[in-house]
Structures are given as structure tokens and as C-alpha cells.
Amino acid sequence: MPQLTDESDLDEGLTDETTVDEAPTARPAIDEAPTGPDAIGEALTRRPTTGDPTTGDPTTGGPAAGEPAADQPAMAEPSIADQSAIAEPAIGAHERPGSWMTPEAYGASRAAVWTAAVVLVTDTDGRILVQSVDYRADRLLPGGAVDAGEAPSAAAAREMREELGIAGRYPRGLAVDWIPADTPGIPPGMRFPGEILHVYDGGTWTPDRIDSVRLPAQEITGIHFAEPADLHTLMEPGDARRALSALRARINGAGTALLEDGRPAAPTALDRLGVLRTRRTPQRGAWHPGPVPAHLPVRDRSAWLFAPDGRVLLLIARATGAAHLPPPTAGPAAGAAPLGYRYGDPGALARTAARLTTLAPAADPAYARLLATPEQVRELSDWGPAGDHELAAVHAARARLSLPAPPRTPPTELPESGARW
């Protein structure tokens, strides 16, 4: 329902409490502010009336509301000294000073915008589902317009059934975006008034779920899963910004992000650093627990370095937004032990696990240092199915170090001056 003017505005001009000497009971304010939408509408449109004093017919001069009938004793007239305290009679809305309007005028003054709902779905590799359509060249997230009287979440579920043949509910909102009326590329004949677009979380789909997609006979011509960094080459700029912002909001786990033309109104560290704007480096070798065998060459060493709250140190390249685990020497640590390795041509990627004790001032300004949950590190990386095995090993190491399992919160950027625990 449209929101009327602020209630503090309703009180101004409506409430003018009166007092009458010797009155047996307090009279209600003649113009007391009503409550509830029906009462407000009545108050905005009411007019003074006169009626027949004998019949009460408002068209022929009957008594006004709150006045005695002709056969009842009239209240004593107040003295001249008291008349200054008597409120002015109610006046019509068209005569009111200030910002008062009739319901019709107020409704006509409100902005009218479109409403739409889309769903963000990823596969187990962190790629985003986009669909091809027969009426435009660029790709879209599944979804569409909200019908009259339809809730946005219901529209999201309906569109998923109609476009992909997938039944489900999508109660978790990732983002709400305001799309301005002057967005480039929209035909003038469309008379686009602007749009409020809701992005819902469709979750992570397994291969079996993807295989169950059934496309309609027209409109949707295909689907595929795109690397987040490739969205800007596949979608309109605003659509790509919105999808990437919604994905970051899902990784953050801090609730629905408010966007304006795809840009967060309150950017998080992931937004400020532009995480996922460049392609992730694949590390898809099989996971092997334990130390690297002596006969295998080691191509790179990195570490899961735990803070006392169970989160881990993560490096973000400022120039590219790429996420990296730090080297084992990133800070003084305790309880270090080999965690496992991935093997791929031309050598092994060795991982260790340890508990950070301090973090020295930043030595390389090219990287921002964040604390993130192990799950967030996994979601920002392209590790393939073996990433789940590595994540399980990480939590086993955390438990060995007697550290808590951290709840999902937005990754925190650490100060350049370092930290001490």
C-alpha cells in the first residue's frame, strides 16, 4: 500500500486541542489527527456541512458532528476570554494550508516505477547461471516482471518455473536495485519510469539439478554458467554490476544489499576491492592430505593462517581483485603443520596450517589483508570439487588448534599497521 505523508506532517494542522471552562468532560480535539489509512483518507477529504436542525439532513442544514440536536439543551457559550482557546472549525482539504492533499491528488503525485525479480544461481565451481533469450542479444539472469498484486518472491518462483521448469521457493533476498529511468539503451517508446529489481538467492546447483532444467518452446533459447569476471562481456553493464554485487552479498552473508544502478549504497570490503572482477586462477588438482612427498617438485607454498576467532588471513590484489592465500611467512605463527597439497603440472601446491600470533605492518601495498571464513575463501577460489576436501582438512586443522568455528560475516580488512592477538 502506498505510504502516505509522514505522521508528523499529519499532526501538524490537524491537532489543535481546545479547552472549555467548566466542561464536565474533555471534548475531543475538533481537528484531531486520525489513525489508520481509512481515517486518514476521511480526514483529508472531509468538508464542513450544515443541515436541517430537525431532520439532521446534511444537505438542508442539520447539526454538525459533535453539536446538540435542536431538542437538546445547548452548551453554554464560552466567555469572550475563553474564545481564544476554541479551535477553528474544520476546513476542506482544498483550503488547508501547507502540503495537505486529497487522496486522489496525493496518489497522483507519487512516482510510479516497474518492479521485477531475478534469481542468482551458481554451480559447484562458483559460476553464475545466465540465459540466452530470443528477443535480445545479451544474457540475463532468470526472472522477469512482477505481476500486479504479486509478491516479488512469488514472481521469482513463477519465472523459474516458466523459464527453466524448476520448482522452488526463494525467500532469501541478496540485493534490491534501483534502476534509473534514464538508463542508457532503453528505447524511448517504452516510456520506462525506472524499476525496483529484487535479486533472490537460488543457491548452488549440482549437475543433477542442472540436468533437470526444461526450457520453454519460446523466449529462453539456452543457459550456461559464466565466470563472474566474464559477466561484463555477456550482459548489459547495469545487469553485470547487479549480478556481481549480488554474488558478493551472498559471500558476505550480511543480508540484502541495497544497490543503485547495480552499485552498493554501502560498499563492503569485497565491493571496494573489486573482488571477482578478474578471472580466478584455476587450481583444480586433486587434494592430497599430509606433506608433499620428497620426489615431487613444489611449485608454490601457501598457508591457512588462523586468527583467534577462527577466520583466516586472505590477500586481495588491489590491481585485479584476485584472492590469494598468503605465504607461510606472512606472520609469526604457532602450531604450524603440513595440511596437504594439490598436484598438477608442473608441480605441487603445498598448504600448511598455523595460528597467527601477530601481524606485522604491511610490507607490500599492492595487497589488502582481510580476515575471512574458510568457506568464503573457498567461494572466492576456483578449486573444483577437490576444494571441498581441502575445506574439510582446514576445519580439522582449526579444531586441532582449539579455535572456534567462525560464523559467516563480511570479510574484514585489516589495518596497514598490522594486528596483535
N, C-alpha and C positions, 0 to 999 in steps of 0.2 A: 504494500500500500504506500502511496506517495507520502513522504514526510512533510507535514505542514511546517509553518514557521516555528522558530524556537519558542518554547513555552514562556520564556521570559518576555518575549515580544507580545505573547497573548495577554500576559498580565497587565502590560502597560496599556492604559487607556480603557481596559475593561473593568479593573477593580478600582472602585472609588468608594470606600466604606463610609457609611453615614451613621450619624448618631442623632437620636431624638430624645430630648429630656423627658423623663418620666415614662418612657415606653416600658410596658410590662415585660417585654422580651425583645431581644436584639433582632432587628429586622435584617434580612439578608441584604447584602450589597446589591444595589439596583443593577449594577453592571458587572456582577461578579464573574470572574473568568470561569467558563465551563470546563468540564473534563470529558475526555473521550472524543473520538472523531465525530460522532453524530452530534454531540452537544456543541462542539466547536463549529461545525458547519451551520447549525442553527443560530449560534451567536453571531456568526459572520454575516448572516443574511436577514436577521430579524429587523422588523420595522415597527415604529410606534403606531398603534391603532387606536381608533375611537369607535364606540359602538352605541347601540341603543341602551340607555340606562335601565330599561325594564326587561329587555329580552337578552341582553348580552351579545347581540349580533354585532360582530366587529365591523361590519360594513355600514351600520346605521348608528354608531355612536355608543356602543356598550362600554362598560368599565374596563380600564386597562388592567393587565395582570397585576395582582397584588393590591388593588383598590377595592373598597367595600361596595357591595351592590346597593341599589337605591333604597331597599327596605332595611338596610343595616345602618347602625349609627356610624357616623363618620369620625375618624380620628381627629382629635383636636388639632387645629392649625398651630404649628410652632410659632414661637415668638420671632420678632424680627432678628433678635440676637442669635436665634438658633438657625435661621435660614441659610447662613453661610456654610453650615455643615451638611446641607442637603445636597445629594448628588444631582447632577444634571440628568434629565430624562435620557433613556436610551435613544440613540440615533441610528439611522440606517448605515449599512456598511459603506455605501457610496458617499456618505457625508463624513465618515470618520477621518480624522487627521492621521498623518503618518503613513505606514505601509500596509494598512488593512485592505484586504481584497475579498471579493466574493469567492466561494469555492470554484466557480467557473473561471473567474479571472486568474485565480491562483494556479489552477490546473493548467490553464493555457500558458502560464509563464514558466512552467517547469520544462527543463531540457528533456528531449526525447532521444534516446540512444538505442542502438541494437544490443542484443545480448546473445552470446554464443558460448559453447562449451566444447573443449577438446580434451583428449586423453593422451598422456605421455606414457609410452610403453618402452621398455628396454629388453634386450635379450641377455643371456648369461654373460656375454662379453662386454656389456655396458653400451651397446649401440642402440640408437633410437629408431623406433618404427616410424617410417614415413610412407605415405601412399601416393600413387600417381592417380590422376583423375582425367576424365575425358574433356574437361572444359577449360583447362589452363595448363601451362607447361611446367610450372614449378610444383614442388612436392608440398604436401600438407600433413599435419598430424591428423589422425582420425577424429571426427567430430563435426559439428555444424551449428546451425542456428537453434536457439531456444524458442519453442513454440509458445504462443500466447497462453498464459496461465500455467506453464510448465516450469518446474524447478530446474535449475542448471544441472544438478547431479542426475536428475531423471533424463534430461536431454542427452547427457553424456552416455548413459546406459543405452538409450534408444539408438543413438547414432552408431554405437559399437555393434549393436545387433543388425542394423540396416546395412552398414558398410562392410563389416568383416564377418558377420554371422556369429559373433561371440557374445554370449550372455554373461552378464556380471553386474556388480554394483561398484561404484567408485565414490565412496564417501570422503576420501581424503583429498582436499584441495592443495595443490602445490603453488599456484600463483593466480592472482587476479590482475588482469592487464587492462589499462585504459588506452584505447586506440583512438587518436585524434581524428576529427572529421577531415582535416587537410592532409591525411596520409597520402604520399605520392603514389601514383599509379592507379588510383581508383577512378573509374570513368565518371565524369561529371553527371551524366544522365542517371546514375544510380542514386544521386542525392543522399550520399552517405552521411548520416548525422553523427558519426562516432560510434564506438562499440565498447561494451564491457565484456571481456572474454575470460572465462574461467578455465584453468588448466587443472585437470584431475590426474591423480596417480593411478596408472594402470598396472603397476607392478613390473616384475621381471618374468618374462615368458620363457618357458622351457621349449625345446624343439617340438615336443608333442603338442604343446599348446599352439605353437605357430602353425603346425601342420593341420590343425583343426579349423583354420581360417577358411571361410567360404565367401567369395566375392559376389556381389550382385551382378545382374546382367548388364547394367549400365552404371555410369558415374565413376566407380572405382575400377581402374584397369590393372592395378598391381600394388604390391607392397615390397619394401625391402628395409633392411636395418642399416643405418648410416652411422659412421663415426661422428661423435659430437662436433669435432672440428670441421667436418665437411658440410654441416648444415647450411652455412652461408653460400655455398655453391649450388645448393639444391632448392632453397626456399627463398621467398621474398625476405628482404633484410629484417623487417619487423618480426616476421614469423620465426626466423632463425634466432634472433635475440631472445624472443619469448621462450622458445623451446630450451635454449641453453640456460637461461635464468631459472626456468622451472626445474631442470635437471640439477643445477647447483642447489636449489632449495630442497630438493629431495635428499641430496647428500648431506646438507647441513642438518636436516632434521629439526628445524626450529619453528615449523609451522608455515602457513601460507605466506608467500612473498607478495608484496604489493608492487606492481610494475606500472610504469608509464611509458607507453610505446616500446615495451619489451625491456626497459631498463629498470632495475630495482630502485625504489624510492629510498631505501635504507640499505646500501650495499654491504654485504658481508666480506670477510677476507677473501673468500673464493671469487666473489664478484670483482673486488678491487684489483686482484692479481690476475684476472682473466683466465682462471683455470679452465682447462679443456678447450681453449681456443686454437690450439695446435694439436696435431695428431699425436696420440700416445705412442711410445716406443714399445713394440710387442716384445714380451718376454714369455714365450709360450712353451719353453722347455719343461719336461716332466719334473715334478718336485721329488727330491730325494732327501730324507731326513739324515741328520748327522753331518760329520765333517766331510770335506771333499777328499776323495781318495788321492793318494800321493801321485798316481800315474796320470791324473787329469790336470791339464793346464787350467789355471784360474784366470778368467778374463776380467772379472770385476768383483770387488768386495763391497758389501753394504750391510747395514745393521738396523735391527729393530731396537731402538733406544727408548726405554720406558721412563716416563715421568712418574712421580709418586701416585698420581691419580689413575694410572693405567693407560693413559694416552701415550702416543709415540711421537718422536720427532720426525717432521716431514719438511723437505726442502721444496720450494717453488721457485723456478727460474722466472725472474721478473720480466725478462725479454720475451718469453714464449708462453708462460703459464704452465709449463710442464712440471709434473710432480715427480720427485725422486726420494728414495730412502737415502739417508746420509751415510757417509763412510763410518767405519767403526771408530775412527779417531775424532769424531765430531765433538766429543766432550768427555770429561772424566766419567768413568762408568764403573759399576761394581757387578760382580756375578756374571761376567761375560762368558758365553759358551757358544760353540757352533750350533746353529739351528738347522741348517740344511743347505741344499744348493739346487740350482736348475742347471741342466746341461744342454747346451746347444752349440752349434758350430759358431765360433771356433774355440769355445772353452766354457768353463763353469762360471756361474754367477753365484758366489758364496754369500751366505747370510749368517750373521751372528745375532745374538740377543743379549741385552745387558740393561742394567738400571742406571739411568743418569743420576749423577750427584750434583753437578753444577753444569752450567752452560756459559762458556766464555763469550766475551763480546764478539760480534760478527766479524769474521775475517774477510769475507767476500760479499761486497754489497750487491752482487748480481743475484743473490738468492735471499728470499724471505724464509724465515724459520717459523714453522707452525707446530702446534700440538693438535693431533687428530686421533680419532679412534682407529684401531686396526681395520675395522670394516670400511671406514672412509678411505683409507689408503688403498685398500683392495678395489674400491669402486672408481678411484681415480687412475687406476693402472690397467694395462691390457695384458693380463697374465693367463687368460684362457681358463679352462676348467681346473688346471693344476693350482690356480690361485686359491681355491677353496681348501686344498690340502695344506698349502702354506699357511693360510689363516688359522687353521686348526692347530698347527705347530706353534704359531705365535701365541695363541691363548694358553697352550700348555706351558710355554716358557714364562708367560705372565704369572700363572699360578705358581710355578716353581719359585719365582721371585717374591711370592706373597704379596702381589699387587692386586688391587680390585679390578673388576670388570667395569670399564667406563661406560656411562650412558652416552647415547648419541647427542652431542651438542655441536654447534658450529665450530669448525677449527679456529683456534686462537693464534693470532700472530704474536710471536714473542718479541720483546724489545731488542733493539740493536745492542744494547748494553749487556745482554745476557740474562741469566737467571740462576738462582741458587735455591736448592731444596734441602 
